[in-house]
Amino acid sequence: MQKDLRTVDGAAFAAVQLARLTGDRTRDLDPDLRARALTQLQAAKAPDRWLRMVTEVIALEAEDEARALGDTLPIGLKF
C-alpha cells in the first residue's frame, strides 16, 4: 500500500484480493484499511468489478478467477 499501484505490474489485482470483502469477520480486513485500499484502487483506475469486490461480497468472475489461480482449466472442466 506504500507504492503506487499503477507502477507495479499486478499490484492492483493483488490489493483487490487482499482487501476483498468475504463476509467472514476473521478474514476481512479492518474497515479503515479496506477503505484505504479502495481509495488507492480508485486512484489506480481499477476496473469497477474489482472495486465492488472490496465493498461487496461477490463471487469471482471467471476471468478474475483465472488470473488469481495463474492458469485456466481445460474447456469443460470446472471446480
MODAQUI-V549745 format. One record per pair of residues at least 6 apart in sequence whose C-alpha atoms are under 7 Angstrom apart, sorted by the first residue. I is the first residue (numbers start at 1). GAP is how many residues later the second one is. D is the distance in Angstrom with one decimal. If there is no record, write none. Layout:
((I,GAP,D) (I,GAP,D))
This chain:
((5,6,5.4) (5,7,5.3) (5,39,6.0) (6,38,5.5) (12,29,6.4) (12,34,6.9) (15,22,6.9) (16,34,6.3) (16,38,6.4) (19,10,6.2) (19,15,5.5) (19,18,6.7) (19,35,5.8) (20,33,5.3) (20,34,4.4) (21,7,5.8) (21,32,6.2) (21,33,5.2) (21,34,6.2) (21,35,6.0) (21,36,5.3) (22,6,6.1) (22,35,5.4) (23,34,6.2) (38,13,6.6) (38,16,6.7) (66,6,5.2))
